[in-house]
Amino acid sequence: MTNRERMHCGMLYYPSGDDVMTEQLECLDKLYDFNQTRPSELDKRAEMLKEMFAEIGEDCYIEPPFHANWGGKHVHFGKGVYANFNLTMVDDTHIYVGDYTMFGPNVTVATAGHPINPELRSKAYQYNMPVHIGKNCWLGAGVVVLPGVTIGDNTVIGAGSIVTKDIPSNVVAVGNPCKVLREIGEHDRVFYYKDKKIDEEILKLIEGENE
């Protein structure tokens, strides 16, 4: 089995093998070009992302600089995904992100891990586990998602959280390690921040879209 094949099945492999590095460098060249685009070149950026990513839906936006081990080659975005600057996708294997999910600044999503055994680490062996992030999630600034994690739909991950284990749908979760703080409920249908109420006009618009 080649290193390229071992990358995607959770096995230990040597990431600097010739069968991996040549293809990876081609992806990183495309990533470099994306990060050099001008702010006004929105259409160009959108076309480049279609070439760089495994899948990317309509109306996605990534604010450069964007960082990825494979330039997004193993990243699957739904539609309407938004990422603020310094999104880091350690995409040594596949990362799946659902429609309308949002990433704050400096978020890291990592699939790569290194063995605890120091002798294996000294030889640069690693393994990869896929990450799944659901639809309509919000990951706040500085969130880190570790290999193998699944985050459910509509969930909010508080800024600075380190997500080490699966988080269910429809919750607010925070901390290091990240844990569920509460469910998203009726209060959140009325208030958007502390005692700040959602405007009636916006509520009516949302209710109309959901009918």
Backbone hydrogen bonds, N-H to C=O, Kabsch-Sander energy under -0.5 kcal/mol:
donor,donor_aa,acceptor,acceptor_aa,energy
6,R,2,T,-2.2
7,M,3,N,-1.5
8,H,5,E,-0.9
9,C,6,R,-1.2
11,M,6,R,-1.1
13,Y,126,Q,-2.2
17,G,14,Y,-1.4
20,V,17,G,-1.9
21,M,17,G,-2.5
22,T,18,D,-1.3
24,Q,20,V,-2.2
25,L,21,M,-2.5
26,E,22,T,-1.4
27,C,23,E,-1.6
28,L,24,Q,-2.2
29,D,25,L,-1.8
30,K,26,E,-1.3
31,L,27,C,-1.9
32,Y,28,L,-2.3
33,D,29,D,-2.0
34,F,30,K,-2.2
35,N,31,L,-2.2
36,Q,32,Y,-0.8
36,Q,33,D,-0.8
37,T,34,F,-1.5
41,E,38,R,-2.0
42,L,40,S,-1.3
45,R,41,E,-2.2
46,A,42,L,-2.3
47,E,43,D,-2.1
48,M,44,K,-2.3
49,L,45,R,-2.4
50,K,46,A,-1.4
51,E,47,E,-1.1
52,M,48,M,-2.0
53,F,49,L,-2.7
54,A,72,G,-1.2
54,A,75,V,-1.3
55,E,75,V,-1.7
57,G,77,F,-0.6
57,G,78,G,-1.5
60,C,57,G,-0.7
61,Y,81,V,-2.7
63,E,83,A,-2.7
67,H,87,L,-2.8
69,N,89,M,-1.3
71,G,68,A,-1.1
73,K,70,W,-1.9
75,V,72,G,-2.0
76,H,95,I,-3.2
77,F,55,E,-2.5
77,F,75,V,-0.5
78,G,97,V,-1.7
80,G,58,E,-2.9
82,Y,101,T,-2.2
83,A,61,Y,-2.3
84,N,103,F,-2.4
86,N,65,P,-2.1
87,L,65,P,-0.5
87,L,84,N,-0.6
88,T,107,V,-2.8
89,M,67,H,-2.9
89,M,87,L,-0.5
90,V,88,T,-0.7
90,V,109,V,-2.9
91,D,89,M,-2.1
92,D,90,V,-1.1
95,I,74,H,-2.3
96,Y,131,V,-2.7
97,V,76,H,-2.9
98,G,133,I,-1.8
98,G,134,G,-0.8
100,Y,79,K,-2.8
101,T,98,G,-1.3
102,M,137,C,-2.7
103,F,82,Y,-2.4
104,G,139,L,-3.2
106,N,85,F,-2.2
107,V,104,G,-0.8
108,T,143,V,-2.7
109,V,88,T,-2.9
110,A,108,T,-0.5
110,A,145,V,-3.0
111,T,90,V,-1.6
113,G,127,Y,-3.2
121,R,117,N,-2.0
122,S,118,P,-2.2
123,K,119,E,-0.6
123,K,120,L,-0.9
124,A,121,R,-2.1
125,Y,120,L,-1.8
126,Q,13,Y,-2.1
127,Y,113,G,-2.3
129,M,111,T,-2.5
131,V,94,H,-1.6
132,H,149,V,-2.2
133,I,96,Y,-3.2
134,G,151,I,-2.0
136,N,99,D,-3.3
137,C,134,G,-0.6
138,W,155,T,-2.0
139,L,102,M,-2.7
140,G,138,W,-0.6
140,G,157,I,-2.8
142,G,105,P,-2.4
143,V,140,G,-1.6
144,V,161,S,-2.6
145,V,108,T,-2.8
146,L,144,V,-0.5
146,L,163,V,-2.4
148,G,129,M,-1.1
149,V,146,L,-1.4
151,I,132,H,-2.7
152,G,167,I,-2.2
154,N,135,K,-3.4
155,T,152,G,-1.0
156,V,171,V,-2.5
157,I,138,W,-2.9
158,G,156,V,-0.6
158,G,173,A,-2.9
160,G,141,A,-2.0
161,S,158,G,-1.7
162,I,175,G,-1.9
163,V,144,V,-3.3
163,V,161,S,-0.6
164,T,162,I,-0.9
167,I,150,T,-2.3
170,N,153,D,-2.6
172,V,182,R,-2.9
173,A,156,V,-2.8
174,V,179,K,-2.3
178,C,162,I,-2.7
179,K,174,V,-2.7
181,L,172,V,-3.2
182,R,172,V,-1.6
184,I,170,N,-2.4
185,G,183,E,-0.5
188,D,185,G,-0.8
189,R,186,E,-1.4
190,V,186,E,-0.5
190,V,187,H,-1.3
191,F,187,H,-2.7
192,Y,196,K,-2.3
193,Y,196,K,-1.1
196,K,193,Y,-3.1
197,K,195,D,-0.6
198,I,190,V,-3.2
203,L,199,D,-2.4
204,K,200,E,-2.6
205,L,201,E,-1.9
206,I,202,I,-2.5
207,E,203,L,-2.8
208,G,204,K,-2.3
209,E,205,L,-1.8
210,N,206,I,-1.5
211,E,207,E,-0.6
211,E,208,G,-0.6
